[in-house]
């Protein structure tokens, strides 16, 4: 009996290229990180394991991340074509090595880098006209007030515990002091208030840190009235390594260099250059980050834009 052609073809492919269940493929990689990986300049150990992300640390204390395919690009991040890492068997302290086109995670799996798109996370320049920004800022503030109750900085009305109330009040007070100091050009005071927020609040990345990440993104917008204020955030994080956890510290230090997640950069861009109807989807995407992080990130972004508009108006008068 003659075997169907499709079956023959399938068997030949199978015999020639057996499927390796431990071989995963990278969809995209931070372009800077990708160059280091391909040069074999990355090795270390797994730092932490979550269902949708695996972090590993190199000998110098740098933190890098593998995320599953439903998450977005980010600094020092590889987006892997996998639904989740729960079934991979990876554990903390597993060795991590890079060679040629492969990143190996212990004996659990390897990630093939060949064919992965390089992601270039760049923040856009500040607009010449602030018309769209002003309209979008009003829209986003109302959006955050209506839907942002899960964030520590903006309050969590679903949790009425005394502790939660006190932490939120402290976060709001320090965020207000930071914003007010920047609005009048008191950068020394602003730096002190920003440092007081590092590591403060709930979440894997504490709410105070998330707020600062959003703020730093705006302080790194070229040609903006507040461009490079606080060194873009570097003055705040210079001695913050022991003030928060390693994961949050890594995110803060990247944001202070103008490197943030793709969803954050997209929102920042739309806030300045798009009409309000185009801002809604980016707002939802940022708000969906983490259990509490999204609202705090958004609060930091909006505070940064508020200060830019105030400082810009003062500069135009003087």
C-alpha positions in Angstrom: 0.0 0.0 0.0 1.4 3.4 -1.0 1.8 5.8 2.0 0.4 9.4 1.5 2.9 12.0 0.5 2.1 14.2 3.4 3.0 11.5 5.9 6.3 10.7 4.1 7.3 14.4 4.1 6.4 14.6 7.8 8.5 11.6 8.6 11.5 12.8 6.7 11.4 16.2 8.5 11.1 14.4 11.8 14.0 12.2 11.1 16.2 14.9 9.9 15.4 17.5 12.6 14.3 15.9 15.8 12.4 18.2 18.2 14.3 19.2 21.3 11.8 19.9 24.1 14.5 21.8 25.9 15.2 24.2 23.1 13.2 27.5 23.1 13.3 30.4 20.6 13.8 34.1 21.3 11.2 36.3 19.6 13.0 39.5 20.4 15.9 40.8 22.5 17.1 44.1 23.8 19.6 45.0 21.0 22.3 46.0 23.5 21.9 42.8 25.5 21.8 40.8 22.3 25.3 42.0 21.3 26.6 40.9 24.6 24.9 37.5 24.4 26.2 36.7 20.9 29.7 37.7 22.0 29.4 35.1 24.8 30.0 37.9 27.4 27.2 36.9 29.7 27.2 34.2 32.4 25.8 33.9 35.9 23.1 32.2 37.9 19.4 32.3 38.1 18.3 34.9 40.6 14.5 34.4 40.7 11.8 32.4 39.0 8.2 33.4 38.3 5.6 31.9 36.1 6.0 34.5 33.4 9.6 35.6 34.0 13.0 34.3 35.0 15.7 36.7 36.2 19.4 35.9 36.2 22.4 37.8 37.7 25.9 38.0 36.3 29.1 38.2 38.3 29.0 42.0 38.4 25.5 42.1 39.9 23.7 43.0 36.7 20.2 41.6 36.4 18.7 40.2 33.1 15.3 38.8 32.3 13.6 36.2 30.2 9.9 36.8 29.8 7.1 34.7 28.2 5.6 35.7 24.8 2.6 37.7 26.2 4.9 40.3 27.9 6.5 43.2 26.2 10.1 44.1 25.4 12.3 45.8 27.9 15.9 46.6 28.9 18.1 43.6 29.3 15.2 41.4 28.4 14.6 38.4 26.1 11.0 37.6 25.0 10.9 33.8 24.7 8.3 31.9 22.7 6.8 30.1 25.6 3.5 30.5 27.5 5.2 30.3 30.9 8.2 28.9 32.7 6.4 26.9 35.4 7.0 23.6 33.7 10.6 24.1 32.7 12.2 22.9 36.0 14.4 26.0 36.3 15.4 26.8 39.9 17.3 29.6 41.7 21.1 29.3 41.4 20.9 27.3 38.1 24.0 28.3 36.0 23.5 30.5 33.0 25.9 30.6 30.1 25.9 32.2 26.6 27.7 30.7 23.6 27.3 31.6 19.9 23.5 31.6 19.3 22.4 29.9 22.5 21.7 31.0 26.1 21.7 27.9 28.3 19.8 27.9 31.6 21.3 25.0 33.6 20.2 21.6 32.2 16.6 22.8 32.0 16.5 24.5 28.6 18.4 26.7 26.1 17.1 29.7 24.2 18.1 30.0 20.5 18.9 33.6 19.7 19.2 33.2 15.9 16.5 35.1 14.1 15.4 37.1 17.1 14.5 40.7 16.4 16.6 43.3 18.1 14.6 45.8 20.2 15.8 49.4 20.4 14.0 51.1 23.3 14.2 54.8 22.6 12.1 57.6 24.1 10.8 60.2 21.7 11.7 63.9 21.7 9.5 66.5 23.3 6.9 68.1 21.0 7.2 71.6 19.7 3.5 72.1 20.4 2.1 71.0 23.8 -1.5 71.0 22.7 -1.8 67.2 22.5 0.1 66.7 25.7 -2.2 69.1 27.7 -5.4 67.4 26.3 -4.0 63.9 27.0 -2.8 64.8 30.5 -6.4 65.8 31.5 -7.7 62.6 29.9 -5.1 60.4 31.6 -5.6 62.0 35.0 -9.3 61.2 34.9 -8.5 57.7 33.7 -6.1 57.1 36.6 -8.6 58.6 39.1 -11.3 56.2 37.8 -9.3 53.0 37.3 -6.1 53.3 39.3 -7.2 52.3 42.7 -4.9 49.3 42.7 -1.7 51.4 43.0 -0.1 52.3 46.3 0.7 55.9 45.4 -2.9 56.7 44.3 -4.5 54.6 47.0 -6.1 51.2 47.2 -9.8 51.7 48.1 -10.4 48.0 48.1 -8.0 47.5 51.0 -9.2 49.5 54.1 -6.5 48.2 56.5 -4.9 50.9 58.7 -1.5 49.9 57.4 -2.4 50.3 53.8 -4.0 53.7 54.5 -0.9 54.9 56.3 1.5 53.7 53.5 -0.6 55.3 50.8 -0.8 58.6 52.7 3.0 58.6 53.1 3.6 57.8 49.4 1.2 60.5 48.3 2.8 63.1 50.6 6.3 62.3 49.4 5.2 62.3 45.8 3.6 65.7 46.3 6.7 67.1 47.9 8.8 65.8 45.1 6.6 67.2 42.4 6.3 70.6 44.2 10.1 70.9 44.6 10.7 70.2 41.0 8.0 72.7 39.9 9.9 75.5 41.6 13.3 74.3 40.4 14.4 73.1 43.9 16.4 70.1 42.6 18.3 69.4 45.8 15.0 69.1 47.7 13.5 67.1 44.9 16.4 64.6 45.0 16.0 64.2 48.8 12.2 63.5 48.4 12.8 61.1 45.5 15.4 59.2 47.5 12.8 58.9 50.4 10.5 57.0 48.0 12.9 54.3 47.0 11.8 50.9 48.4 8.7 52.4 49.9 5.3 50.7 49.5 3.8 47.3 48.5 4.6 45.1 45.6 7.5 43.1 44.1 8.7 46.4 42.8 7.6 48.8 45.6 5.1 51.5 44.7 7.6 54.3 45.4 10.0 52.7 42.9 7.3 52.3 40.3 6.4 56.0 40.6 10.1 56.9 40.2 10.4 54.7 37.1 7.5 56.6 35.4 9.0 59.9 36.5 12.5 59.0 35.2 11.1 58.1 31.8 9.8 61.7 31.5 13.0 63.3 32.8 14.9 61.5 30.0 12.8 63.0 27.2 15.2 65.0 25.0 14.4 68.7 24.5 11.8 68.7 27.3 11.9 71.6 29.9 13.1 69.2 32.6 15.4 67.0 30.5 18.2 65.5 32.6 16.9 67.0 35.8 18.3 64.9 38.7 20.6 63.4 36.1 17.5 61.8 34.6 17.2 59.9 37.9 20.9 58.8 38.2 21.4 61.2 41.2 18.6 59.4 43.0 19.7 55.8 42.4 23.4 56.4 42.8 23.4 55.0 46.3 20.1 53.2 46.3 21.3 49.6 45.8 20.6 48.6 49.4 17.4 50.7 49.7 15.2 48.3 47.7 15.3 44.8 46.2 17.6 43.7 43.4 14.8 43.4 40.8 13.4 46.9 41.5 16.9 48.4 41.7 17.7 47.0 38.2 14.5 48.6 36.8 15.3 51.9 38.5 18.8 52.1 37.2 17.7 51.4 33.6 15.0 54.0 33.8 17.5 56.5 35.1 19.3 56.0 31.8 16.1 56.5 29.7 15.6 52.7 29.2 12.1 51.5 30.0 9.6 48.9 28.9 8.1 49.1 25.5 4.6 49.7 26.8 5.9 52.6 29.0 7.8 54.2 26.1 4.7 53.8 23.8 2.5 55.6 26.3 5.0 58.4 26.8 5.1 58.8 23.0 1.3 58.8 22.6 0.9 61.3 25.5 3.0 63.8 23.6 2.2 63.2 20.0 -1.2 61.4 19.7 -4.8 62.5 20.2 -6.8 61.2 23.2 -8.5 58.4 21.3 -5.1 56.9 20.5 -4.0 57.1 24.2 -6.6 54.8 25.7 -5.0 51.5 24.6 -1.5 52.4 25.9 -3.0 53.6 29.2 -4.8 50.2 29.7 -1.5 48.4 28.8 0.5 50.3 31.4 -2.2 50.0 34.0 -2.2 46.2 33.5 1.5 45.9 34.6 1.8 43.9 37.8 -0.7 43.8 40.6 0.0 47.4 41.8 2.8 48.7 39.5 0.7 50.0 36.6 -1.1 52.8 38.5 2.1 53.8 40.3 4.0 54.0 37.0 1.2 56.0 35.4 1.2 58.4 38.4 4.9 59.0 38.0 4.6 59.6 34.2 1.7 62.1 34.8 3.7 63.9 37.5 6.6 64.3 35.2 4.5 65.8 32.5 2.8 68.1 34.9 6.2 69.5 36.1 7.4 69.9 32.5 4.3 72.0 31.6 4.7 74.2 34.6 8.5 74.7 34.2 8.0 75.3 30.4 5.4 77.9 31.1 7.7 79.7 33.6 10.6 79.6 31.1 8.5 81.1 28.4 7.5 84.1 30.7 11.0 84.8 31.9 
